[in-house]
Amino acid sequence: MSKFNLLMKQLYMSKLKSKSFILMTLIYVAGMSVAIFWSDIKELFTGNDEAQQIAIVNETSADLSGIFISNADMAFIQDETNLQVLEQKVKDEEIAAIVEISDKDGQLHAEISTFTPLKLNDQSTISSLLQYAGQHYAVQQLSLSPEQAAQIMAANTTITNKNLNEETSGGKSEEEKQSGLWVSYAVGILIYFFISTFLSMITTEIASEKGSRAMEMLLVSVKPATHFKAKIAGVLLLAFTQMAIIAGVFLLYAKFVKGGVIWDMAGDIVKELSVSYVLYAILFLLLTIILYLIVGALFGSLVSKVEEAGQVLMPAMMITLIGFYVMLSGIGNPDTIVIKIFSYIPFTSGMVMPMRIGATDIGVMQPLLSLGILVLTIIVAYLFSLSFYKRSVLTYSTGGVIQKIKTVLKVTT
């Protein structure tokens, strides 16, 4: 077995069995589990509470009973009891609220009476139902037949897009853009969390060997270049392992939990994605992680002890955080100039460009240009880091990042 494979396997196995890796993986799986089972978890804490009783007092001639349908949170009661009696029940907390519906100048008017204020979600639900009831009431006042009224309320507008620019024909539909937006959002989150985890891991791994002077003994028999490549490959393989575990757990949840509803939803999203978009998303995800691992290995060679790792990692983490927030800003509008600029910056393009590819009608050249800049940056960063690593890995200095680089260049030049 070559020295490269030996070093890579040793790093991979030691980190795979480490408590930090296992704990971090469990945290990711737990977070995903909470998101998937949130409705069940919420019911676990609130399931013993009975549905709130909401009395509906309809003083109009319209039939609105089909709109106010009870659910697990609220039980609507069509009550014709004297209003004063109902108000006393509200004060005694036998019912949560009274919704009194009346006609004012041909418009539906509703008054909600409570003793204990309703929760925001309940207020929003009742308000939405009342707005819908108001539309029904307005239609019923037109003296239409039930079939005509139902046809008006169920009317949907069919929308098609026609692009007169032949050069940009074949634009994405709204569904395709929405699917691309959410998938790119997931890719950006993965990049952010994996960089946060594995950038720190490779930096502290090299820094710990250097701080304990084990690096000096190790480099007697192993070339610095081999050590550099093995560290990157080992941590990258570890990242792939964690991705596979998370993806496997998600697929199990999606297929077998809640009757496969999540699987069907994911299938609907995937159907709206093109093969080229999936390939772009995967490439940007992997290449961005590789770029940060190269930078992390270089940072690890600069510090003299593990305690200094946080200091050198700060610039990279700040860039990652900025890219993450720029990506979040694109959820509302992915066509802003800020999104366009950061989609070409190598350290942030992995989080931002997939959003532009999936949620906007950009051409073929823009993604290729961004991908080319990212690949070129990786090559330059790799060659520079490899050359610098050979000189800095056995150099001990103090001060900030810039001062450490100056010291290495001064000592080794």
N, C-alpha and C positions, 0 to 999 in steps of 0.2 A: 504494500500500500504506500502511495506517495506521501510525502510530507504534507502536501496541500490537503489531500483527503483526510489524513490523520488529524490535522489541526481542525479542519472543518467539522469532522465527525465528533471530535472531543468537545468543541464549543456547542454544537447542536445538542448532543446528548446531555451535557451538563445543564444547559439552559432549559431544555425540555423537561427535565426532572426538578428544576428549581421551583421553590415555593412562589416566587414572584410571578413566573410565567403561568403556573397553574392558577394562582389567585386572579391574575389579570384576565385569563381566559374565562374563568368562572364568572367574573364580574360582567364581562361582555355578554355571556350566555344568560346571566341573570337579568341584565338590562333588557335583552331581547325578549326573554320570557315574560317580564313584567309588562312590556308593551303589548305582547300578544294576548296575555291573560288578564289584561287590565280590567275588563268588564267583570270577570269572575272575582278578581281580587277586590274590586269595589263592592261587589255584592256580598263578599265575605264580611266586610266591615259594616255594611249598611243593610244586609239582607234581612235582618230581624225587624227592621222598621217597616211598619205597614204603609201602604200607599196613602198619600195625602188625599183627604176627601175634599173635592172641589164642587160646590153646589152651583149649578147652572140655572139661573132664573131667566127664562126667555119670555119677554113681554110682547114679542112680535108674533105675527101670524106665520112666519117662515119656519120651516122644519130644518133645524140645525143639528139635530141629534147625531147625524152621520159624521159630523166634523169633530165633535168632542168625544173621542174614543179613549177609554181608560187604558192605562199601561201600568208597568211595574212601579212607577214613581207617583202617578196621580190617578185617582179614581174619580171620574166625572159623574155627578148625580144630577139628573134632570129633575129638579125639585120645584114644586109649586106651593110649598109651605109659605105661610105668612112671613114676610121679610123680616119682621121684628123677631120672630122665633128663630130664624136662621142666624140673625146677627147675635142673638144670645148664645147660640151653639158655637159661633166663632169665638166669642169671648170665653166660653167654657172650654175652648180648644177641642171640641168634638169634631168640628170640621175646620179645615185650614183657611178656606176663603170662599167668598160668594162672588160669582160673576153675574152681574145683573145686565141683561141685554135688552135694549129698547130702541125705538125708532125716533130719530130727531131730524126733521126736515128731509125725510127720505133716505137718510144715511143711518147705518148701524152705529149705535153708541153703546159702549160697554163701561161698566164701573166695577172695579175689583175691590172688594172690602176684605180686610184682613185684621187680625189682632196682633199676630206675630208676623213680621215681614217675611215674604217668600224668598227662597234662594234665587240667585240670579238665573240659574238654568231653568227653574220652574217659571219665573217671570217671563223669560224669553219664549218658552214653549207656549204658554198661554197667549202671549201677545201675537205669536205667529198664527196660532189657531184662530184668534179673533180677526186678524187681518184677512185670513182666508175666508172666514165666515162673512165678513163684510163684502167681499167680492161676490160670494154666492147670493147674498141678500140683494145686492144691487142688480144682479142678473134676474133674480126672481121678480123684482119689481117691474120688469119690462113685459110682464104677462106672456112669457114664452111658454111653450110646452116643456115638460120635463126633458124630452129628448133634445130639444133645441138648447135648453140651458146647459145640459150635460155636454153637448157638442162645443159650446162656447168655452166652458171651463176646461175642457180637455184639449183645446186647440193647441197645436205645436207648430212652430215655424220651421220649415225645412230650409237649411242654409247650405249653400254650396259656394265654393270659391273658384273664381276664374282669373287666372293670371295672364295678362296681355303681354307680359315680357317673356318672350320665348327663351331668353338666356337663363331665366330663373324659373322656368316652368317646373311643375311637379312639386310645388310647395307642400309643406306638411299640414295635415288637418289639425284641428284644435286638440283632438284626442291624442294624436301622435306627439304633439308638443307637451301636453300634460304628462304623458308617460315618460317622455325624455327628461322632463323637468324633475320628476320624482326619482327616477333612476340616477340621474346625475347628482341629485342631492344625497342619495345613499352612497354613491362613489366618493363624494367629497367628505362625508362623515368618516368613511372607512380610511381614507387617506390621512385625515387629521388624527384619528386615534392610533393608527398604526405608526405614523411618524412619531407621535408623542411617546409611544412605547418603545419602539425599536431604535430610534435615534439615540435616546438616552441609554439604551442597553449596549449598543456597540461602543459608544463613547466611554461609558463607565467600565466596560470589559477591558478595553485597551488601557485605560487609565489605571485600573487596579493592578494589571500586570506590570505596568511601568512603575507605579508607586511602590510595589513590593520588591522591585529589582529583579523579578522573575523574567522580565523581558530581556535583560542582559544575558542571562544564561540560555534563554530560548533562542536568541538570535545568533548564538555561537554555531548552531547546527542548522538553522533555518534562515533563509534569506528574508530580509524585510519585505520584499515584494510578495513572496509566497505567504508570509504572515498576514499582510494587508489583504490579499485576495481571499485567503481562507476565512478571515474574520467577516468580511462582507458576505461571502457565500453562505457561511454558517448562520448568520443572523437572517439573511434573506430566506433561507430554507425554513428557519423557525417561523418567520412571518407567514410563509405559504402554509405551514402546518396549522397555525392559528386560524388563518382564513378558511382552510378546509374544515376545521372543527366547527367554526361558527356557521359556515354554509351548510354543513351536514345537519347540524341541529335545526337550523331554519327550515331545511327541506323536510325533515321529520315532522316538525310542528305544522308546516304548511299542508302536508299530505294527510296527516292523521288526526289533527286537532280541529275541533269544531266542524266535523264533517267535511273537511277539505275546502272550506270557504276561502281560506288564505291562499291555497293552491290555485283555486279558480281565479281569484283576484290577481295573483301574480301572473297567471297565464294570460289574462286579458291585457295586462300591462305589456308583457313580452310580445304579444301579437302586434302591438302598435310600434314596436321598435324594429329598425332595420338591422341587417347583419353588420353593415358597416359601422353603425353606431355602437353596437356591442363590442366590436373589435377595437374601436377607438377608446371606449371606456376602459377596457381591460389594459390596453397599452399605456394609457395615461396613468392608470392606477399603479401598474408595475414599475414603469419608468420613473415616476415621481418617488416611489419608495427607494428605488436603487440610487437615485441622485442623492437623497438625504442620507442614505447609509454611507455613501462615499464621503460626504461631508462630515458625517459623524465619526468615521474612522480617522479622518484628518484631525478633527478636534481632539479625539482621544490621544493622539500622538503628541499634541501640543502641551497638555497638562502634565504636571508632575505627580499629582495624587488625585484620588477620586473626589475629594472635597472641592476641587476646582472645576469639576465637570459641568456643574450647573452654570457657572460663570460663562464658559465658552459656548454653551448650548443656547444661551439666552437670545442671541441674534437670530438663529435659525428658528427657534420656537416663536419668536415675534413675527417673523415672515409667514410662518405657517398659520398663526392666529389671524393675521391680516387677510391672508388668502381665504381662510374659512369664513370670516365675516363678510368679505366681498361676495363669496358664493351665496351666503344667506341673503344678502341684499338683492341677489338676482332672482330669488323666489317670486318677488312681486313683479319685477320687470327685468328680464334677462337681456335686454337690448341697450342698456345704458353704456355710456362711454367708459365708465370705470370697469365694467365687466369686460369690455373689448380690450382694454389695455392690459388687465391682469391675465387675460387668456393667452397672452404671448410671453409673459414672464415665466421662465422655466420653473421657478420654485412655487408658483401658484397656478400655472396652467393646468395641472392635473386635476385641480378642484374646480376650475372655472370653465375651461374649454369644453368639457363634456356637456355642460349646461347649455352653452351656445350651440353645440352640434345638435342636441336633442330638442331644444325648445325654441330655436330660431331657424330661419330659412337662409343660413349662410351657404356659400358655395363650397366647392371641394378644396380650393386652394388654402383657405384660412386654417382649417384643421391640419392639413399637411404641413403648412408653414409652422404652426405652433408645435406640432410633433417633431418637425425637423430641428427647430431651435432647441427643444428639450433633449433630443438625441445628441446634438452637437455639444450642448452644455455638459451632458454626462461624459462624453468622450474627453472634452477638455478638462473637466473636473477630475476625471479618473487619472489622466496622464499627469496633471499637476499634483494631485494628491499623492500618487504613487511616488513621484520624484521627491516631493517634499517629505513624505512619510519616512523615506530612507534616511533623511538627515535629521528629522525632528524626533523620531521615536526613542532615541537614546540621548536626547538633549534635554537638560533640566533647567527650567527658568521660572522666573516669577513675573507678576504683573498681569495686565490684561491681554486680550487676544492679539492685538496689534503689537504690543511689546514682546510677546512670546515669539511671534513671527519674525520680528526684527532681530531678536536674540539668536534664533535658529539660523537665519541668513548670515548674521555676523560671524557666528561660530563655525559654520560649515562652508563658508565661501572663501 
